[in-house]
Amino acid sequence: MGPGGPGSGWPLAGTLLVAVAASMVAGGEDCLWYVDRNGSWHPGFDCEYFTFCCGTCHQRYCCQDPLRLLTERQQRHCLAF
């Protein structure tokens, strides 16, 4: 039994850790070009190792928070609409 006993959330935390580690090994997600709310075009950019693209369709930046991750698939969805 892991720390905290059964049902303590450790399996979920372990799954999240594996998912984050896999994305880091794959090089993370790069931020694709985008258009902000003012209509200004911004070129795509690479995030440093251990960081990935975060933000919204209209504002992107690199971060380490997996809960703010903006995948390339989500970014392409922004471009379509």
mmCIF file of the N, C-alpha and C atoms, coordinates in Angstrom:
data_MODEL
# 
_entry.id   MODEL 
# 
loop_
_atom_site.group_PDB 
_atom_site.id 
_atom_site.type_symbol 
_atom_site.label_atom_id 
_atom_site.label_alt_id 
_atom_site.label_comp_id 
_atom_site.label_asym_id 
_atom_site.label_entity_id 
_atom_site.label_seq_id 
_atom_site.pdbx_PDB_ins_code 
_atom_site.Cartn_x 
_atom_site.Cartn_y 
_atom_site.Cartn_z 
_atom_site.occupancy 
_atom_site.B_iso_or_equiv 
_atom_site.pdbx_formal_charge 
_atom_site.auth_seq_id 
_atom_site.auth_comp_id 
_atom_site.auth_asym_id 
_atom_site.auth_atom_id 
_atom_site.pdbx_PDB_model_num 
ATOM 1   N N  . MET A 1 1  ? 0.854   -1.184 0.000   1.00 0.00 ? 1  MET A N  1 
ATOM 2   C CA . MET A 1 1  ? 0.000   0.000  0.000   1.00 0.00 ? 1  MET A CA 1 
ATOM 3   C C  . MET A 1 1  ? 0.889   1.232  0.000   1.00 0.00 ? 1  MET A C  1 
ATOM 4   N N  . GLY A 1 2  ? 0.551   2.226  -0.821  1.00 0.00 ? 2  GLY A N  1 
ATOM 5   C CA . GLY A 1 2  ? 1.347   3.445  -0.948  1.00 0.00 ? 2  GLY A CA 1 
ATOM 6   C C  . GLY A 1 2  ? 1.083   4.411  0.183   1.00 0.00 ? 2  GLY A C  1 
ATOM 7   N N  . PRO A 1 3  ? 1.838   5.495  0.251   1.00 0.00 ? 3  PRO A N  1 
ATOM 8   C CA . PRO A 1 3  ? 1.632   6.508  1.286   1.00 0.00 ? 3  PRO A CA 1 
ATOM 9   C C  . PRO A 1 3  ? 0.213   7.057  1.231   1.00 0.00 ? 3  PRO A C  1 
ATOM 10  N N  . GLY A 1 4  ? -0.372  7.218  2.387   1.00 0.00 ? 4  GLY A N  1 
ATOM 11  C CA . GLY A 1 4  ? -1.706  7.804  2.459   1.00 0.00 ? 4  GLY A CA 1 
ATOM 12  C C  . GLY A 1 4  ? -2.824  6.785  2.443   1.00 0.00 ? 4  GLY A C  1 
ATOM 13  N N  . GLY A 1 5  ? -2.503  5.510  2.217   1.00 0.00 ? 5  GLY A N  1 
ATOM 14  C CA . GLY A 1 5  ? -3.527  4.475  2.264   1.00 0.00 ? 5  GLY A CA 1 
ATOM 15  C C  . GLY A 1 5  ? -4.331  4.401  0.985   1.00 0.00 ? 5  GLY A C  1 
ATOM 16  N N  . PRO A 1 6  ? -5.284  3.457  0.967   1.00 0.00 ? 6  PRO A N  1 
ATOM 17  C CA . PRO A 1 6  ? -6.090  3.282  -0.233  1.00 0.00 ? 6  PRO A CA 1 
ATOM 18  C C  . PRO A 1 6  ? -6.982  4.484  -0.509  1.00 0.00 ? 6  PRO A C  1 
ATOM 19  N N  . GLY A 1 7  ? -7.153  4.795  -1.788  1.00 0.00 ? 7  GLY A N  1 
ATOM 20  C CA . GLY A 1 7  ? -8.037  5.895  -2.175  1.00 0.00 ? 7  GLY A CA 1 
ATOM 21  C C  . GLY A 1 7  ? -7.471  7.270  -1.905  1.00 0.00 ? 7  GLY A C  1 
ATOM 22  N N  . SER A 1 8  ? -6.164  7.360  -1.677  1.00 0.00 ? 8  SER A N  1 
ATOM 23  C CA . SER A 1 8  ? -5.572  8.654  -1.324  1.00 0.00 ? 8  SER A CA 1 
ATOM 24  C C  . SER A 1 8  ? -5.215  9.508  -2.527  1.00 0.00 ? 8  SER A C  1 
ATOM 25  N N  . GLY A 1 9  ? -5.420  8.993  -3.737  1.00 0.00 ? 9  GLY A N  1 
ATOM 26  C CA . GLY A 1 9  ? -5.109  9.783  -4.925  1.00 0.00 ? 9  GLY A CA 1 
ATOM 27  C C  . GLY A 1 9  ? -3.752  9.479  -5.517  1.00 0.00 ? 9  GLY A C  1 
ATOM 28  N N  . TRP A 1 10 ? -2.986  8.597  -4.897  1.00 0.00 ? 10 TRP A N  1 
ATOM 29  C CA . TRP A 1 10 ? -1.657  8.286  -5.421  1.00 0.00 ? 10 TRP A CA 1 
ATOM 30  C C  . TRP A 1 10 ? -1.692  7.673  -6.809  1.00 0.00 ? 10 TRP A C  1 
ATOM 31  N N  . PRO A 1 11 ? -2.629  6.762  -7.135  1.00 0.00 ? 11 PRO A N  1 
ATOM 32  C CA . PRO A 1 11 ? -2.638  6.247  -8.515  1.00 0.00 ? 11 PRO A CA 1 
ATOM 33  C C  . PRO A 1 11 ? -2.844  7.358  -9.552  1.00 0.00 ? 11 PRO A C  1 
ATOM 34  N N  . LEU A 1 12 ? -3.705  8.308  -9.258  1.00 0.00 ? 12 LEU A N  1 
ATOM 35  C CA . LEU A 1 12 ? -3.934  9.427  -10.182 1.00 0.00 ? 12 LEU A CA 1 
ATOM 36  C C  . LEU A 1 12 ? -2.685  10.276 -10.300 1.00 0.00 ? 12 LEU A C  1 
ATOM 37  N N  . ALA A 1 13 ? -2.040  10.561 -9.180  1.00 0.00 ? 13 ALA A N  1 
ATOM 38  C CA . ALA A 1 13 ? -0.813  11.363 -9.204  1.00 0.00 ? 13 ALA A CA 1 
ATOM 39  C C  . ALA A 1 13 ? 0.278   10.653 -9.997  1.00 0.00 ? 13 ALA A C  1 
ATOM 40  N N  . GLY A 1 14 ? 0.375   9.337  -9.843  1.00 0.00 ? 14 GLY A N  1 
ATOM 41  C CA . GLY A 1 14 ? 1.369   8.572  -10.580 1.00 0.00 ? 14 GLY A CA 1 
ATOM 42  C C  . GLY A 1 14 ? 1.107   8.592  -12.067 1.00 0.00 ? 14 GLY A C  1 
ATOM 43  N N  . THR A 1 15 ? -0.157  8.490  -12.444 1.00 0.00 ? 15 THR A N  1 
ATOM 44  C CA . THR A 1 15 ? -0.533  8.536  -13.853 1.00 0.00 ? 15 THR A CA 1 
ATOM 45  C C  . THR A 1 15 ? -0.202  9.893  -14.453 1.00 0.00 ? 15 THR A C  1 
ATOM 46  N N  . LEU A 1 16 ? -0.496  10.964 -13.726 1.00 0.00 ? 16 LEU A N  1 
ATOM 47  C CA . LEU A 1 16 ? -0.189  12.315 -14.196 1.00 0.00 ? 16 LEU A CA 1 
ATOM 48  C C  . LEU A 1 16 ? 1.314   12.497 -14.349 1.00 0.00 ? 16 LEU A C  1 
ATOM 49  N N  . LEU A 1 17 ? 2.084   11.987 -13.396 1.00 0.00 ? 17 LEU A N  1 
ATOM 50  C CA . LEU A 1 17 ? 3.537   12.105 -13.452 1.00 0.00 ? 17 LEU A CA 1 
ATOM 51  C C  . LEU A 1 17 ? 4.091   11.388 -14.681 1.00 0.00 ? 17 LEU A C  1 
ATOM 52  N N  . VAL A 1 18 ? 3.586   10.206 -14.973 1.00 0.00 ? 18 VAL A N  1 
ATOM 53  C CA . VAL A 1 18 ? 4.040   9.457  -16.152 1.00 0.00 ? 18 VAL A CA 1 
ATOM 54  C C  . VAL A 1 18 ? 3.697   10.213 -17.427 1.00 0.00 ? 18 VAL A C  1 
ATOM 55  N N  . ALA A 1 19 ? 2.497   10.789 -17.493 1.00 0.00 ? 19 ALA A N  1 
ATOM 56  C CA . ALA A 1 19 ? 2.087   11.541 -18.684 1.00 0.00 ? 19 ALA A CA 1 
ATOM 57  C C  . ALA A 1 19 ? 2.965   12.763 -18.899 1.00 0.00 ? 19 ALA A C  1 
ATOM 58  N N  . VAL A 1 20 ? 3.276   13.477 -17.827 1.00 0.00 ? 20 VAL A N  1 
ATOM 59  C CA . VAL A 1 20 ? 4.126   14.659 -17.926 1.00 0.00 ? 20 VAL A CA 1 
ATOM 60  C C  . VAL A 1 20 ? 5.538   14.261 -18.337 1.00 0.00 ? 20 VAL A C  1 
ATOM 61  N N  . ALA A 1 21 ? 6.064   13.205 -17.727 1.00 0.00 ? 21 ALA A N  1 
ATOM 62  C CA . ALA A 1 21 ? 7.409   12.750 -18.061 1.00 0.00 ? 21 ALA A CA 1 
ATOM 63  C C  . ALA A 1 21 ? 7.490   12.334 -19.527 1.00 0.00 ? 21 ALA A C  1 
ATOM 64  N N  . ALA A 1 22 ? 6.466   11.668 -20.021 1.00 0.00 ? 22 ALA A N  1 
ATOM 65  C CA . ALA A 1 22 ? 6.460   11.244 -21.423 1.00 0.00 ? 22 ALA A CA 1 
ATOM 66  C C  . ALA A 1 22 ? 6.464   12.440 -22.351 1.00 0.00 ? 22 ALA A C  1 
ATOM 67  N N  . SER A 1 23 ? 5.711   13.484 -22.014 1.00 0.00 ? 23 SER A N  1 
ATOM 68  C CA . SER A 1 23 ? 5.695   14.661 -22.880 1.00 0.00 ? 23 SER A CA 1 
ATOM 69  C C  . SER A 1 23 ? 7.035   15.379 -22.852 1.00 0.00 ? 23 SER A C  1 
ATOM 70  N N  . MET A 1 24 ? 7.724   15.344 -21.718 1.00 0.00 ? 24 MET A N  1 
ATOM 71  C CA . MET A 1 24 ? 9.035   15.994 -21.617 1.00 0.00 ? 24 MET A CA 1 
ATOM 72  C C  . MET A 1 24 ? 10.075  15.229 -22.422 1.00 0.00 ? 24 MET A C  1 
ATOM 73  N N  . VAL A 1 25 ? 10.018  13.913 -22.382 1.00 0.00 ? 25 VAL A N  1 
ATOM 74  C CA . VAL A 1 25 ? 10.957  13.097 -23.145 1.00 0.00 ? 25 VAL A CA 1 
ATOM 75  C C  . VAL A 1 25 ? 10.736  13.321 -24.635 1.00 0.00 ? 25 VAL A C  1 
ATOM 76  N N  . ALA A 1 26 ? 9.496   13.510 -25.016 1.00 0.00 ? 26 ALA A N  1 
ATOM 77  C CA . ALA A 1 26 ? 9.170   13.734 -26.432 1.00 0.00 ? 26 ALA A CA 1 
ATOM 78  C C  . ALA A 1 26 ? 9.555   15.135 -26.884 1.00 0.00 ? 26 ALA A C  1 
ATOM 79  N N  . GLY A 1 27 ? 10.090  15.954 -25.995 1.00 0.00 ? 27 GLY A N  1 
ATOM 80  C CA . GLY A 1 27 ? 10.521  17.288 -26.374 1.00 0.00 ? 27 GLY A CA 1 
ATOM 81  C C  . GLY A 1 27 ? 9.502   18.354 -26.042 1.00 0.00 ? 27 GLY A C  1 
ATOM 82  N N  . GLY A 1 28 ? 8.412   17.986 -25.408 1.00 0.00 ? 28 GLY A N  1 
ATOM 83  C CA . GLY A 1 28 ? 7.406   18.960 -25.042 1.00 0.00 ? 28 GLY A CA 1 
ATOM 84  C C  . GLY A 1 28 ? 6.609   19.417 -26.249 1.00 0.00 ? 28 GLY A C  1 
ATOM 85  N N  . GLU A 1 29 ? 5.747   20.348 -26.030 1.00 0.00 ? 29 GLU A N  1 
ATOM 86  C CA . GLU A 1 29 ? 4.922   20.908 -27.092 1.00 0.00 ? 29 GLU A CA 1 
ATOM 87  C C  . GLU A 1 29 ? 5.441   22.292 -27.428 1.00 0.00 ? 29 GLU A C  1 
ATOM 88  N N  . ASP A 1 30 ? 5.633   22.561 -28.694 1.00 0.00 ? 30 ASP A N  1 
ATOM 89  C CA . ASP A 1 30 ? 6.042   23.883 -29.141 1.00 0.00 ? 30 ASP A CA 1 
ATOM 90  C C  . ASP A 1 30 ? 4.809   24.736 -29.373 1.00 0.00 ? 30 ASP A C  1 
ATOM 91  N N  . CYS A 1 31 ? 4.964   26.024 -29.203 1.00 0.00 ? 31 CYS A N  1 
ATOM 92  C CA . CYS A 1 31 ? 3.859   26.946 -29.456 1.00 0.00 ? 31 CYS A CA 1 
ATOM 93  C C  . CYS A 1 31 ? 3.836   27.290 -30.946 1.00 0.00 ? 31 CYS A C  1 
ATOM 94  N N  . LEU A 1 32 ? 2.713   27.035 -31.575 1.00 0.00 ? 32 LEU A N  1 
ATOM 95  C CA . LEU A 1 32 ? 2.540   27.357 -32.989 1.00 0.00 ? 32 LEU A CA 1 
ATOM 96  C C  . LEU A 1 32 ? 2.203   28.836 -33.140 1.00 0.00 ? 32 LEU A C  1 
ATOM 97  N N  . TRP A 1 33 ? 2.284   29.342 -34.362 1.00 0.00 ? 33 TRP A N  1 
ATOM 98  C CA . TRP A 1 33 ? 1.920   30.746 -34.599 1.00 0.00 ? 33 TRP A CA 1 
ATOM 99  C C  . TRP A 1 33 ? 0.459   30.946 -34.223 1.00 0.00 ? 33 TRP A C  1 
ATOM 100 N N  . TYR A 1 34 ? 0.122   32.183 -33.879 1.00 0.00 ? 34 TYR A N  1 
ATOM 101 C CA . TYR A 1 34 ? -1.256  32.494 -33.510 1.00 0.00 ? 34 TYR A CA 1 
ATOM 102 C C  . TYR A 1 34 ? -1.553  33.963 -33.741 1.00 0.00 ? 34 TYR A C  1 
ATOM 103 N N  . VAL A 1 35 ? -2.833  34.293 -33.719 1.00 0.00 ? 35 VAL A N  1 
ATOM 104 C CA . VAL A 1 35 ? -3.298  35.666 -33.853 1.00 0.00 ? 35 VAL A CA 1 
ATOM 105 C C  . VAL A 1 35 ? -3.954  36.045 -32.522 1.00 0.00 ? 35 VAL A C  1 
ATOM 106 N N  . ASP A 1 36 ? -3.506  37.159 -31.922 1.00 0.00 ? 36 ASP A N  1 
ATOM 107 C CA . ASP A 1 36 ? -4.075  37.564 -30.640 1.00 0.00 ? 36 ASP A CA 1 
ATOM 108 C C  . ASP A 1 36 ? -5.428  38.255 -30.830 1.00 0.00 ? 36 ASP A C  1 
ATOM 109 N N  . ARG A 1 37 ? -6.035  38.667 -29.738 1.00 0.00 ? 37 ARG A N  1 
ATOM 110 C CA . ARG A 1 37 ? -7.375  39.275 -29.781 1.00 0.00 ? 37 ARG A CA 1 
ATOM 111 C C  . ARG A 1 37 ? -7.410  40.588 -30.557 1.00 0.00 ? 37 ARG A C  1 
ATOM 112 N N  . ASN A 1 38 ? -6.243  41.240 -30.701 1.00 0.00 ? 38 ASN A N  1 
ATOM 113 C CA . ASN A 1 38 ? -6.170  42.493 -31.452 1.00 0.00 ? 38 ASN A CA 1 
ATOM 114 C C  . ASN A 1 38 ? -5.924  42.265 -32.940 1.00 0.00 ? 38 ASN A C  1 
ATOM 115 N N  . GLY A 1 39 ? -5.797  40.991 -33.329 1.00 0.00 ? 39 GLY A N  1 
ATOM 116 C CA . GLY A 1 39 ? -5.551  40.680 -34.727 1.00 0.00 ? 39 GLY A CA 1 
ATOM 117 C C  . GLY A 1 39 ? -4.076  40.675 -35.103 1.00 0.00 ? 39 GLY A C  1 
ATOM 118 N N  . SER A 1 40 ? -3.185  40.813 -34.116 1.00 0.00 ? 40 SER A N  1 
ATOM 119 C CA . SER A 1 40 ? -1.744  40.797 -34.390 1.00 0.00 ? 40 SER A CA 1 
ATOM 120 C C  . SER A 1 40 ? -1.246  39.363 -34.503 1.00 0.00 ? 40 SER A C  1 
ATOM 121 N N  . TRP A 1 41 ? -0.421  39.122 -35.518 1.00 0.00 ? 41 TRP A N  1 
ATOM 122 C CA . TRP A 1 41 ? 0.145   37.802 -35.760 1.00 0.00 ? 41 TRP A CA 1 
ATOM 123 C C  . TRP A 1 41 ? 1.394   37.625 -34.922 1.00 0.00 ? 41 TRP A C  1 
ATOM 124 N N  . HIS A 1 42 ? 1.552   36.444 -34.312 1.00 0.00 ? 42 HIS A N  1 
ATOM 125 C CA . HIS A 1 42 ? 2.740   36.113 -33.514 1.00 0.00 ? 42 HIS A CA 1 
ATOM 126 C C  . HIS A 1 42 ? 3.348   34.826 -34.065 1.00 0.00 ? 42 HIS A C  1 
ATOM 127 N N  . PRO A 1 43 ? 4.653   34.827 -34.347 1.00 0.00 ? 43 PRO A N  1 
ATOM 128 C CA . PRO A 1 43 ? 5.290   33.625 -34.889 1.00 0.00 ? 43 PRO A CA 1 
ATOM 129 C C  . PRO A 1 43 ? 5.358   32.521 -33.832 1.00 0.00 ? 43 PRO A C  1 
ATOM 130 N N  . GLY A 1 44 ? 5.468   31.294 -34.291 1.00 0.00 ? 44 GLY A N  1 
ATOM 131 C CA . GLY A 1 44 ? 5.629   30.173 -33.380 1.00 0.00 ? 44 GLY A CA 1 
ATOM 132 C C  . GLY A 1 44 ? 6.991   30.229 -32.698 1.00 0.00 ? 44 GLY A C  1 
ATOM 133 N N  . PHE A 1 45 ? 7.120   29.508 -31.596 1.00 0.00 ? 45 PHE A N  1 
ATOM 134 C CA . PHE A 1 45 ? 8.395   29.471 -30.874 1.00 0.00 ? 45 PHE A CA 1 
ATOM 135 C C  . PHE A 1 45 ? 8.525   28.156 -30.127 1.00 0.00 ? 45 PHE A C  1 
ATOM 136 N N  . ASP A 1 46 ? 9.784   27.786 -29.855 1.00 0.00 ? 46 ASP A N  1 
ATOM 137 C CA . ASP A 1 46 ? 10.080  26.552 -29.133 1.00 0.00 ? 46 ASP A CA 1 
ATOM 138 C C  . ASP A 1 46 ? 10.179  26.839 -27.647 1.00 0.00 ? 46 ASP A C  1 
ATOM 139 N N  . CYS A 1 47 ? 9.701   25.902 -26.855 1.00 0.00 ? 47 CYS A N  1 
ATOM 140 C CA . CYS A 1 47 ? 9.846   25.991 -25.408 1.00 0.00 ? 47 CYS A CA 1 
ATOM 141 C C  . CYS A 1 47 ? 11.103  25.237 -25.001 1.00 0.00 ? 47 CYS A C  1 
ATOM 142 N N  . GLU A 1 48 ? 11.742  25.702 -23.948 1.00 0.00 ? 48 GLU A N  1 
ATOM 143 C CA . GLU A 1 48 ? 12.949  25.055 -23.454 1.00 0.00 ? 48 GLU A CA 1 
ATOM 144 C C  . GLU A 1 48 ? 12.618  23.680 -22.894 1.00 0.00 ? 48 GLU A C  1 
ATOM 145 N N  . TYR A 1 49 ? 13.641  22.888 -22.673 1.00 0.00 ? 49 TYR A N  1 
ATOM 146 C CA . TYR A 1 49 ? 13.486  21.559 -22.110 1.00 0.00 ? 49 TYR A CA 1 
ATOM 147 C C  . TYR A 1 49 ? 12.781  21.640 -20.761 1.00 0.00 ? 49 TYR A C  1 
ATOM 148 N N  . PHE A 1 50 ? 11.904  20.721 -20.485 1.00 0.00 ? 50 PHE A N  1 
ATOM 149 C CA . PHE A 1 50 ? 11.092  20.640 -19.260 1.00 0.00 ? 50 PHE A CA 1 
ATOM 150 C C  . PHE A 1 50 ? 10.004  21.703 -19.201 1.00 0.00 ? 50 PHE A C  1 
ATOM 151 N N  . THR A 1 51 ? 9.735   22.380 -20.312 1.00 0.00 ? 51 THR A N  1 
ATOM 152 C CA . THR A 1 51 ? 8.595   23.295 -20.382 1.00 0.00 ? 51 THR A CA 1 
ATOM 153 C C  . THR A 1 51 ? 7.816   22.981 -21.649 1.00 0.00 ? 51 THR A C  1 
ATOM 154 N N  . PHE A 1 52 ? 6.604   23.449 -21.715 1.00 0.00 ? 52 PHE A N  1 
ATOM 155 C CA . PHE A 1 52 ? 5.769   23.212 -22.882 1.00 0.00 ? 52 PHE A CA 1 
ATOM 156 C C  . PHE A 1 52 ? 4.835   24.389 -23.075 1.00 0.00 ? 52 PHE A C  1 
ATOM 157 N N  . CYS A 1 53 ? 4.146   24.383 -24.211 1.00 0.00 ? 53 CYS A N  1 
ATOM 158 C CA . CYS A 1 53 ? 3.284   25.502 -24.565 1.00 0.00 ? 53 CYS A CA 1 
ATOM 159 C C  . CYS A 1 53 ? 2.048   25.546 -23.666 1.00 0.00 ? 53 CYS A C  1 
ATOM 160 N N  . CYS A 1 54 ? 1.764   26.710 -23.153 1.00 0.00 ? 54 CYS A N  1 
ATOM 161 C CA . CYS A 1 54 ? 0.616   26.928 -22.277 1.00 0.00 ? 54 CYS A CA 1 
ATOM 162 C C  . CYS A 1 54 ? -0.138  28.155 -22.768 1.00 0.00 ? 54 CYS A C  1 
ATOM 163 N N  . GLY A 1 55 ? -1.335  28.355 -22.245 1.00 0.00 ? 55 GLY A N  1 
ATOM 164 C CA . GLY A 1 55 ? -2.094  29.556 -22.566 1.00 0.00 ? 55 GLY A CA 1 
ATOM 165 C C  . GLY A 1 55 ? -3.422  29.261 -23.228 1.00 0.00 ? 55 GLY A C  1 
ATOM 166 N N  . THR A 1 56 ? -3.803  30.156 -24.137 1.00 0.00 ? 56 THR A N  1 
ATOM 167 C CA . THR A 1 56 ? -5.087  30.078 -24.817 1.00 0.00 ? 56 THR A CA 1 
ATOM 168 C C  . THR A 1 56 ? -4.870  30.219 -26.317 1.00 0.00 ? 56 THR A C  1 
ATOM 169 N N  . CYS A 1 57 ? -5.955  30.252 -27.055 1.00 0.00 ? 57 CYS A N  1 
ATOM 170 C CA . CYS A 1 57 ? -5.859  30.451 -28.506 1.00 0.00 ? 57 CYS A CA 1 
ATOM 171 C C  . CYS A 1 57 ? -5.254  31.813 -28.840 1.00 0.00 ? 57 CYS A C  1 
ATOM 172 N N  . HIS A 1 58 ? -5.441  32.796 -27.984 1.00 0.00 ? 58 HIS A N  1 
ATOM 173 C CA . HIS A 1 58 ? -5.027  34.170 -28.280 1.00 0.00 ? 58 HIS A CA 1 
ATOM 174 C C  . HIS A 1 58 ? -3.821  34.661 -27.487 1.00 0.00 ? 58 HIS A C  1 
ATOM 175 N N  . GLN A 1 59 ? -3.255  33.804 -26.622 1.00 0.00 ? 59 GLN A N  1 
ATOM 176 C CA . GLN A 1 59 ? -2.064  34.177 -25.864 1.00 0.00 ? 59 GLN A CA 1 
ATOM 177 C C  . GLN A 1 59 ? -1.330  32.897 -25.478 1.00 0.00 ? 59 GLN A C  1 
ATOM 178 N N  . ARG A 1 60 ? -0.078  32.776 -25.884 1.00 0.00 ? 60 ARG A N  1 
ATOM 179 C CA . ARG A 1 60 ? 0.692   31.559 -25.617 1.00 0.00 ? 60 ARG A CA 1 
ATOM 180 C C  . ARG A 1 60 ? 2.029   31.900 -24.991 1.00 0.00 ? 60 ARG A C  1 
ATOM 181 N N  . TYR A 1 61 ? 2.484   30.995 -24.134 1.00 0.00 ? 61 TYR A N  1 
ATOM 182 C CA . TYR A 1 61 ? 3.751   31.156 -23.427 1.00 0.00 ? 61 TYR A CA 1 
ATOM 183 C C  . TYR A 1 61 ? 4.226   29.780 -22.985 1.00 0.00 ? 61 TYR A C  1 
ATOM 184 N N  . CYS A 1 62 ? 5.470   29.679 -22.567 1.00 0.00 ? 62 CYS A N  1 
ATOM 185 C CA . CYS A 1 62 ? 6.019   28.419 -22.081 1.00 0.00 ? 62 CYS A CA 1 
ATOM 186 C C  . CYS A 1 62 ? 5.867   28.353 -20.565 1.00 0.00 ? 62 CYS A C  1 
ATOM 187 N N  . CYS A 1 63 ? 5.512   27.172 -20.070 1.00 0.00 ? 63 CYS A N  1 
ATOM 188 C CA . CYS A 1 63 ? 5.393   26.995 -18.622 1.00 0.00 ? 63 CYS A CA 1 
ATOM 189 C C  . CYS A 1 63 ? 5.683   25.548 -18.263 1.00 0.00 ? 63 CYS A C  1 
ATOM 190 N N  . GLN A 1 64 ? 5.738   25.272 -16.960 1.00 0.00 ? 64 GLN A N  1 
ATOM 191 C CA . GLN A 1 64 ? 5.984   23.922 -16.462 1.00 0.00 ? 64 GLN A CA 1 
ATOM 192 C C  . GLN A 1 64 ? 4.734   23.304 -15.850 1.00 0.00 ? 64 GLN A C  1 
ATOM 193 N N  . ASP A 1 65 ? 3.618   24.004 -15.846 1.00 0.00 ? 65 ASP A N  1 
ATOM 194 C CA . ASP A 1 65 ? 2.388   23.529 -15.226 1.00 0.00 ? 65 ASP A CA 1 
ATOM 195 C C  . ASP A 1 65 ? 1.608   22.653 -16.207 1.00 0.00 ? 65 ASP A C  1 
ATOM 196 N N  . PRO A 1 66 ? 1.539   21.326 -15.960 1.00 0.00 ? 66 PRO A N  1 
ATOM 197 C CA . PRO A 1 66 ? 0.844   20.442 -16.897 1.00 0.00 ? 66 PRO A CA 1 
ATOM 198 C C  . PRO A 1 66 ? -0.654  20.727 -17.003 1.00 0.00 ? 66 PRO A C  1 
ATOM 199 N N  . LEU A 1 67 ? -1.221  21.395 -16.028 1.00 0.00 ? 67 LEU A N  1 
ATOM 200 C CA . LEU A 1 67 ? -2.645  21.718 -16.075 1.00 0.00 ? 67 LEU A CA 1 
ATOM 201 C C  . LEU A 1 67 ? -2.938  22.857 -17.053 1.00 0.00 ? 67 LEU A C  1 
ATOM 202 N N  . ARG A 1 68 ? -1.901  23.607 -17.457 1.00 0.00 ? 68 ARG A N  1 
ATOM 203 C CA . ARG A 1 68 ? -2.070  24.713 -18.407 1.00 0.00 ? 68 ARG A CA 1 
ATOM 204 C C  . ARG A 1 68 ? -1.596  24.354 -19.810 1.00 0.00 ? 68 ARG A C  1 
ATOM 205 N N  . LEU A 1 69 ? -1.187  23.100 -19.987 1.00 0.00 ? 69 LEU A N  1 
ATOM 206 C CA . LEU A 1 69 ? -0.661  22.622 -21.266 1.00 0.00 ? 69 LEU A CA 1 
ATOM 207 C C  . LEU A 1 69 ? -1.649  22.872 -22.400 1.00 0.00 ? 69 LEU A C  1 
ATOM 208 N N  . LEU A 1 70 ? -1.149  23.429 -23.490 1.00 0.00 ? 70 LEU A N  1 
ATOM 209 C CA . LEU A 1 70 ? -1.925  23.641 -24.703 1.00 0.00 ? 70 LEU A CA 1 
ATOM 210 C C  . LEU A 1 70 ? -1.275  22.777 -25.782 1.00 0.00 ? 70 LEU A C  1 
ATOM 211 N N  . THR A 1 71 ? -1.868  21.635 -26.072 1.00 0.00 ? 71 THR A N  1 
ATOM 212 C CA . THR A 1 71 ? -1.262  20.693 -27.012 1.00 0.00 ? 71 THR A CA 1 
ATOM 213 C C  . THR A 1 71 ? -1.274  21.261 -28.427 1.00 0.00 ? 71 THR A C  1 
ATOM 214 N N  . GLU A 1 72 ? -0.451  20.673 -29.283 1.00 0.00 ? 72 GLU A N  1 
ATOM 215 C CA . GLU A 1 72 ? -0.433  21.115 -30.676 1.00 0.00 ? 72 GLU A CA 1 
ATOM 216 C C  . GLU A 1 72 ? -1.785  20.858 -31.329 1.00 0.00 ? 72 GLU A C  1 
ATOM 217 N N  . ARG A 1 73 ? -2.453  19.800 -30.942 1.00 0.00 ? 73 ARG A N  1 
ATOM 218 C CA . ARG A 1 73 ? -3.791  19.525 -31.474 1.00 0.00 ? 73 ARG A CA 1 
ATOM 219 C C  . ARG A 1 73 ? -4.760  20.639 -31.097 1.00 0.00 ? 73 ARG A C  1 
ATOM 220 N N  . GLN A 1 74 ? -4.734  21.079 -29.830 1.00 0.00 ? 74 GLN A N  1 
ATOM 221 C CA . GLN A 1 74 ? -5.595  22.175 -29.395 1.00 0.00 ? 74 GLN A CA 1 
ATOM 222 C C  . GLN A 1 74 ? -5.247  23.456 -30.127 1.00 0.00 ? 74 GLN A C  1 
ATOM 223 N N  . GLN A 1 75 ? -3.948  23.703 -30.349 1.00 0.00 ? 75 GLN A N  1 
ATOM 224 C CA . GLN A 1 75 ? -3.530  24.902 -31.068 1.00 0.00 ? 75 GLN A CA 1 
ATOM 225 C C  . GLN A 1 75 ? -4.044  24.898 -32.505 1.00 0.00 ? 75 GLN A C  1 
ATOM 226 N N  . ARG A 1 76 ? -3.972  23.739 -33.149 1.00 0.00 ? 76 ARG A N  1 
ATOM 227 C CA . ARG A 1 76 ? -4.478  23.648 -34.527 1.00 0.00 ? 76 ARG A CA 1 
ATOM 228 C C  . ARG A 1 76 ? -5.991  23.848 -34.565 1.00 0.00 ? 76 ARG A C  1 
ATOM 229 N N  . HIS A 1 77 ? -6.675  23.413 -33.538 1.00 0.00 ? 77 HIS A N  1 
ATOM 230 C CA . HIS A 1 77 ? -8.121  23.632 -33.458 1.00 0.00 ? 77 HIS A CA 1 
ATOM 231 C C  . HIS A 1 77 ? -8.402  25.146 -33.403 1.00 0.00 ? 77 HIS A C  1 
ATOM 232 N N  . CYS A 1 78 ? -7.560  25.885 -32.689 1.00 0.00 ? 78 CYS A N  1 
ATOM 233 C CA . CYS A 1 78 ? -7.711  27.347 -32.625 1.00 0.00 ? 78 CYS A CA 1 
ATOM 234 C C  . CYS A 1 78 ? -7.599  27.954 -34.022 1.00 0.00 ? 78 CYS A C  1 
ATOM 235 N N  . LEU A 1 79 ? -6.670  27.447 -34.823 1.00 0.00 ? 79 LEU A N  1 
ATOM 236 C CA . LEU A 1 79 ? -6.449  27.992 -36.161 1.00 0.00 ? 79 LEU A CA 1 
ATOM 237 C C  . LEU A 1 79 ? -7.635  27.738 -37.086 1.00 0.00 ? 79 LEU A C  1 
ATOM 238 N N  . ALA A 1 80 ? -8.337  26.631 -36.836 1.00 0.00 ? 80 ALA A N  1 
ATOM 239 C CA . ALA A 1 80 ? -9.450  26.262 -37.696 1.00 0.00 ? 80 ALA A CA 1 
ATOM 240 C C  . ALA A 1 80 ? -10.678 27.131 -37.445 1.00 0.00 ? 80 ALA A C  1 
ATOM 241 N N  . PHE A 1 81 ? -10.757 27.708 -36.268 1.00 0.00 ? 81 PHE A N  1 
ATOM 242 C CA . PHE A 1 81 ? -11.976 28.469 -35.935 1.00 0.00 ? 81 PHE A CA 1 
ATOM 243 C C  . PHE A 1 81 ? -11.664 29.909 -35.664 1.00 0.00 ? 81 PHE A C  1 
# 
